[in-house]
């Protein structure tokens, strides 16, 4: 497996932001001089997400797009990505340009000598109250499951491909992130670090909603991971 980083971008109807998301990441990755590829996972978009991406990046060899014909949830996309990554490090970004460039260079650079890089969101005061409460509680739960005090367990992360392949992914939506860190800490000796990252307030309206289904899904995965982590349940 080649040394470098495969950057996957989750996209569902992101025609407005997909190009600027890719350009922001391209500029940073070129700056830090890492081997990289940027792969958009177009999850059944019904707008011009793919068209806009191809118009801008079809002639660039470091860029690819994979069109998904059947919705598999976030966990399905992560499992799919493992088979398409050409490099030994993987990370995942949303397609709505929801992170600022500030300090992302250091975030990527730390992956050169760490098995795991955890991005700690430093300006979460821009979240609405519901999201603040869920993020805080979720961080406490994941820290408890990892038996480590983590600064932020639900921001951006960079993983080794080998460690990420050990996760079973029984979570469906964004709650699948609840499973990732505890499973990896259970099954691998890690050299890990935390690095500051910053959310983009200008595009926050796209991801600042919180449905009852999302909360329910998080609760189910918290319970399953507790049973798996401390009572050796198999799922």
N, C-alpha and C positions, 0 to 999 in steps of 0.2 A: 504494500500500500504506500502510495507516494505521500511525502510530507507536504502539508498544506492545509487549506481549509475549504470545505464545501459549504457555501452559504445558500440555504434554502429559504425561499420566500413564499409564505402562504398567501394565496390570492383568491378571493371570491368577489367578483364584481368590483374590481379595483381599477377601472379604466382611468379614473381621475388621478390616482396616486402611483400607479405601478412604475411608470417611467422615472419619476423623481426619487422613488425609493431605491431603484436600481442604480441610478446615477450617484446618489448619496453614498451608497455602499462601494461602488466602483472607485470613487474618488479617494475614499479612506483606504481601501485595500491596495490601491496603487501607491499611495503615500507610504504605507508601512512595508511595502516590498515583500509581501508573502505570496507564495503560490496559492492561487485561488480559482474558484469557479462560482458563478451565481446562477442558481437554478430556480425558476419560478414554478411552483406547483399550482396550476390553475384548477381550482376545485369546483368544476361545473359552472363556471361563470356564464352568465347570459348576456353580458354586455361586451364591450370592445377591449377587455383586458388583454387577451392574447394578441389581437390585432395591433394595439398600441405598443405592446412589448416587441413584437416582431418588426414593426416599422422602424423602431429605434435600434434594436440590438441584433437583428438576424445576421448581420455580417461580422459579428464579434465572436470569436471562437470560445471565449470564456463564459459566454452566456447561453443558457438553454431554457426552454420552457417545456413542461410536461403537462399535457391536458388530461384531466381526470374526467372520465365519463360517468362515474357513479360516485355519489357522495359517501366517503368512508369515515368521516370525522377526522379530527386532528390526529388522533392516534394512528389511524390508517395511513395518513400522509407521512407521518414520521417513519412508520415501518417501510413504506414505499421508498422513502428517501435513502434508506440504508443500502438499497440495491442500486442506486444511481450515483452515489458519492464516489468520486475518484480520489479523494484525499482522506487522510487519517483523522482529521478533525471535522466536526459538523456543528453548525449553528443554525438557528431558525429565527427569521424576522417576519412580522406581519407585513402585508403589502400596502398598508395605508400610511406609510411614512411616519410612523408613530414614535420614532426615536430620533433625537438630535445627533448631529455629528460630534458634538462635544464629548471628548474623551473616548470615543469609539476606537481611535487608533491604539490607545493603550489596552483597551479591552481585547482587541484582536492580537496584539503583540504578546500578551501574557500567555496565549495558547501555545507559543513556541516551546515553553518549558514547563507547562502544567497540563495535567490530565483533564482538569475541569476548571473552567473560569465561570464564576457566577457574577452576573451584572447586577449591581445594587442600584435600584432607581432612587435618585437623590431628590427629586422634586415632585414627590407624590402628593404634595399639598394641592396640586391642580386636579386631583381626582375628586369626584363627587363623594358625598358622605357614605353612600352604600358601598361604593367600590373601596373606599378607605377601610371600612370595617371588615369587608371580606378579605382584602389583601393582608391586613394585620393579623386576622385570625388564621388565615391560611399559612402565613409565615410561621406563626407559633406552632401550628400543627406539624408542618414539614420539619421544622427544627427539632421538635420532639421526636418525630419518627426517625430522623437522622442521628439523633443523640448528639447534635451539634447546634450551637447558637449561630444562626445564619442571618446576615444582614438583610437579605431579600431573596426569597426562594421562588419567586414567580416572575422574574424579569428575564433578560436575555441570558443564555448560557452557551458555553462552548464545550462540547464533549468529545472524547475519543470515540471513534466508531466502534471499537471493540467493547467499551463499557456500555455504550448505548444499546448495543445489540443484546444485552442481557435483560432488558426490560420487557415484560410481557405485554404491557399496554392494555389493561382492562378498562381504563378510563376512556371516554369517548370524546368529549369536547376539551376545553382548556384544562379541565380537571386532570387530564392525563399527566400534567406536569407534577401533580401531587405524588405520583408513583415514581417518577424518574429519579430524583435525588435520593430518596430512601433506599430504593433498590440498588443503585450504584454504590452507595456507601456500605450497604450490607455485603456486597459481592466483590468489592475491589479495594485494594489499598491505593489511595489517591494522593497525588500532590495537587492541591487545589488552592485557589485564591479568589478573592473578591475584588471587583473593580467597579468604580462609579460609572453609571450611565444616566441619561436624562431623557424623559419622555417629551414628545413634541406637543405642546399645548395647542398648537394651531390645528392639528388633526385629531385631537382627543375626542371630539364629538362622535367619531366613528366607533370608538371602543369604550365609551364611558357609560354604556348601558349595562343593566344587570337584571336578568330575568329570573323568575322563580325556578325555572328549569336548570339554569346554571348553578344556582345555590344547591339545588337537590343533587345534581351530579357531583359537585364537590363533596357534599356530605357522604354520599355513597362511597366515593373513593377514599376519603379519610378513614371510614370504618373498615373498608377492605384492607387498607394498608396497615392499620393498627393490628388487625387479626393476622395478617401475613407476617408483620415485623416481630410481634411479641408472642403470638400463639402458634406460629408455623402453619397457618392455614394455607392451602393451595387453591389458586383460582385459575 
